[in-house]
Amino acid sequence: MVLARGTSAPGQAGGALLRGELPLSTSLPSIGLANADRVARLADLGNAEVEHVAWSEDDRLLGVQSSSGLRLLQLEAGPPAKLSQVRVLSGAASPTNFSFRKGEDAVVTCNGEKKMSIWDIHSGWEKYELKKTDSPVVAVASLPAGGVVASSLDGTLLYWPAGELAKEPRSEKDHDGPSRALAVDAQGKYAATVGGTTALHVWKLPELSQIHEINLQRDKMFPLVRSVTLTPDGSMLWVGTYFEMRRWTLPAGKPEPDLALQSLGTGSGMFHPSGKLCIAQGEQGPYLASPADGKVLRKLFDARQQVAAAFQPESGRFLAVAADGKLQVHDVRSGARLCSEDLGRSCQLYAVAPGGDWLVCGADFQSLELFDLRKGGKGTRITGESGIELTDLVIDSKGKLLAGNTGGSGAIPIGKRSSLPAAQRRRVSLWQLEGKRWKRWGALDKDPQAPSTLAFSPDGAWLALGTHFTEPPQVRFLAVKSGALRSGVRLPLGRTGETQVGSLAFHPASKLLAAVVNSSSKVSVIDVDRSAVAYDLTIPGENFWTKSLEFDRSGKLLGVTTTNEIFVYSTASRGIVSRCKLDEGTLQDLAISPDGALLAAMSGRYLGAISTVSLILIERASGKELVKTPGHHGSQGKVSFSSDGKLLITASADGALRAWGIPAAVESKTDGAPSSPKTSGRDGAR
């Protein structure tokens, strides 16, 4: 049976979402106080990485979850085999977890709010909501008999029996905080959860009684749990860490020998329904292994990024694997790849130039694109060296120079060579744009002071380097033309002894640099010409962590973000002129509009296995929050205004790179923002 495709429009106002290109600048108004509530997502330049893959119980449908939404596809076995998109479900915010309903064409999702949604796959409409929760839901699973199990942010385990989804759920206190993982077996006999870093709980269903509490800590090491998985028959519990796979038999809870393999995701989809195969993650990519002893049976393909995978639960005939921007379906018996779907590459690297004229982004250094934010449209592909692994990337104001933290050999030395062993040193490398290629221009070869934070001055004369492990913390200045490296400007340690320089921001005139050490109560404003601290700004209260710094375009204002509060200082009086405190979430980054009237912030919420990141627009003068919209998953949210104030560029660890603005079609309306249907289900023309 072929399911009907959705017909409802995308959730973005004013037209279809652009992919791989920016809207033309001439078609957009500037973002300001008067229209901030109409900001919408206009373009995706990088696609979000896949977080979770699962098949429906009858093997017909495949769900692919990311911060872009839940993509539902149908496999047509052929020949030739192909994947057909049924629709994308997202709702007000993209799902953070999902589970196919048993015995019906429906899927249940949660998105970190105090409810869950059950969607009809045929129509794409939300059938009903499960709202009976006192805390946001972070994970959800359907049971074979039709019930639902969920974990909430306050550590409560919730259970709705079949036929009672409209009633209050049964609940039991599970953990002191959110669960990092929730798994149920294919028979619906057990549910397993992990709270914090060490507490593993096993519950018997449908009684909702806890039968095991296991401390995962071993040898004073935290396990860094990646997944919790139950075998299809419910006879074993597997807990995957970054080092090993730990196992227990059920219901006895007897520990079994550890296996040297890494799992791929939570749920029984890791296992073939026969129980004789499992999918695991290797250093070079995914492979099939024996669950009995962890022995490698067959390597599937090379993959650079994290992989998500699942076997078909009924027949076990096919295996779906998502990695490196592609979704592949493999025949389990023969190992042949039946079909592949291009999901788009994520943007692991990106940087916006000082002033906001240029954007560089790409999946890796070999595939960077350069965008002119003043014009919009498509980017220019600029090739780079192979084998370059960057941990940071910055671009100068003219879009002609790149700098980043790298490793490897063969650099052109600018500074003095260090006597430290190569494994203990990092390198700052620089590249210059020549035609359509980034050409290596120079490097600080294996710098012993381990710079972690980089910033180009707006005039392009200086590259500032903030140290990481040096005590006391320092900021140094590299003269871009001559390659001369000045001695460091010392900064005070953070309140917890922190040494990492967390953020750097140049004044628009390039004469001053604001710098702050993580957990410090002071922002040091450095005179660049003198290489000395000109003055300090005190951060009030007990704000524990300083996240980012940002001057406005006039240089009259300096924005400082801490864990949950924004302070805006006058550079003339050096006093606070406005402030804003978040009710929830953790601030991650800040941008100030060109006219200084609007603040854009990225705020994250920890939800156990996945964190969500929202874009918040704030009136600078009053500190009033104007709009908050879900934007990403993951952490390390970043935001920048374009130089003309027409675009906002956001990114995070989920690999998505997004452009936001005021759609021309919306701006022309006189009766306010358009209404939208309750569902965000949609088909996906490719």
Protein Blocks (a to p, Z undefined) as FASTA:
>chain_A
ZZdddfbdcfbehiacdehiacdfklpccddfklmmmgccfbdfbdcddfbdcddfkoma
ccdddfkbccdddddebjadddddfbdcebjbdcfbdcddehiacddddehiabdcdddf
klopafbdcfbbfbdcfbdcddfkopacdddfkopacdddehilmpccddddfbfbdcfb
dcddfkopaccddehjlbccddddfklpafbdcdfbgghiafkiabdcddfklpaccddd
fkbccddddfklpacdddddddededjklpcfklpaccdddfkbccdddfklopafbdfb
dcfbdcdddddfklomaccddeehiacdddfknopafbdcdebiadfbccddehilaccd
dfblklcccddfkngpjdddddddehiacfbdcddfkopaccdddedehiacfbdcdfbd
fklpccddddddehjaccdfbdcehifklpabdcddfklpaccdddfklccdddddddfk
nopacddddddddfkopabdfbdcddfklpaccdddehiabdcdddfklopafbdcddeh
jbfbdfbdcddfkopaccdddfkbccdddfklopafbdcddfbdcdfbdcddfklpaccd
dddddehjaccdddddddfklopafbdcdfbgcehiacdddfkopaccdddfkopacddd
ddfklmmpmnbpadddfbfcdcddZZ
